[in-house]
Amino acid sequence: MIGKLNHVAIAVPDLAAATALYRDTLGAKVSAPVPQPAHGVTVVFVELSNTKVELLHPLGEKSPIAGFLEKNPSGGIHHICYEVEDILAARDKLKATGARVLGDGEPKIGAHDKPVLFLHPKDFNGTLVELEQA
C-alpha cells in the first residue's frame, strides 16, 4: 500500500536557525518559509536527492507544533510521511484493520497541495504517520 518515503518532518523552535543549519552547515538546498495557516505551521523544505526533510515551526499559539515544542523544547522528529496511490482506498483499508485516522477521517490538503491524512501514533509504534496521495 505505501509507496516511497515522501518526507520526515522535524519540529524546530527556531526556523531561521534550523534553515541555516541545513543550508550552511550541511550544504542542502532549502526552500523559503511557506506559511500553512490551515495546519498552524510554517514549513521549510530541505530537498534531498531521494526525499525531503520538512522543518516545522508553529504558526500561531494554537498550532499543534507549539504543543509538541512545549514537551520537546529542542525540537525533534514530529512525523514521517509515506506516499500512497489512492488516499481514500488506503484510509478505508487501514480503518478496516483497526488503525485510527486522526481528525474527521477526511483528507485535507497538505503542504505539497496534495490530499493528506494522519494516523494515530499508538497504532504505528509510537510514530505519527502522514499519508500523502502521490
N, C-alpha and C positions, 0 to 999 in steps of 0.2 A: 504494500500500500504506500509506504513512504518512499519518496524519491531522494534526491540529493539534499545534503545539508545546505540550507539557504543562508543562515547566519547564526552566530552566537551573540546574544545581547548582554552587554555589561552595563550595569547601573554605575554612574560616576557622580561624585559630589561636586566636581569642578570640570565642566565640559571643555573649557578652553585648555586647561592643563592636560586633560586626557587626550584631546586632539593633538596638542603639541607633542606629547609622548609618542603617539603612534606615527605622526608625520616626521618629526625632527629626530627623535631617538631611534625609532625602528625603521624609518625610511618608507613608510607606507603612503599610498595615495589616499587622501581623506576628502570627504565632501564638505561643503559648507553646512552649518547647522540648519536643520529643517524642523520648524515647529509643527507639531501634530496635536492641535488643540483637542480633537476628538478623543485622543488617547492620553492627554495630560502629560506629554513628554516633548522634549526637543531631542532630535536624533542627529548623529553624525555617522556616516557610513565609512568604514575603513575597507577599502577594496583590496582583496587578495586574488591571486590567480585562480583559486579553487573555491572561494566562498567569500563571505563578508563578516566583519565584526560590526555590530551596531552599538554605538555608545549612546546610552540613555541618560537624560537628565530631566529632573522634574520641571514641568511647566505648570505652575500654579500650586497652591497649597493642598489641593485635593488630588494631586497626582498620585497614582499607585506607587510610583518610584520614590516619592517623598517618604512614604511609609517604609519601603524597603531600605532606604538610606538611613532612616532612624535606627533600624535594627542592625544595619551594616554600614557604619559611618565612613568606612574607607571605600565602599562600593563592593562590587562583586558580580559574578555571573547571575543574571536575572532569569534568562530563559534560553532555550535552544529552539530553532525553527527548522522544520523539515518541509519540503515541498510535497504536495500531493496533486495528482492529475484532476481529481474531482472532489472538491471540498465537501459537498453535500453527501456524496457516497461514502467518503471517509468518515464523516460525522456519524452517519447512520450505522455504519459497521461498528465503529467504536462504541457507540451507545448500546448497541445490541450485545456487546461483550461486557457491559457494565462500566465502561470508562465514563467519567464525568466531564462534560463540556461546560466550561465556565460561562457565566452570563446567561443570556436567554437562549443560547444554543444556535442563534442565527449568526452567520458570518458578518463581520464588519470589514470595512475597507482599511487595510493596514498601511504602513509607512511606504510600501512599494506600490501603492494603488491597486492592490490585488486583495481578494477576499481572504480573511484570516479567522481562525478560531484558536482558543486556548484550552488546554486540557489540564485537569487538576493535577498538581504535583504529587499528591498522595497516591495516584494511580500509576505514576511513572517514576518510581524510585526516588521520590523527592525532588524531581525536576519539573519545573513549569515548561510545558511543551506548547509551542505555537505551530499550527499547520497553516501553510500558505498555498493557495491554488497556483500551480505553475502556469 
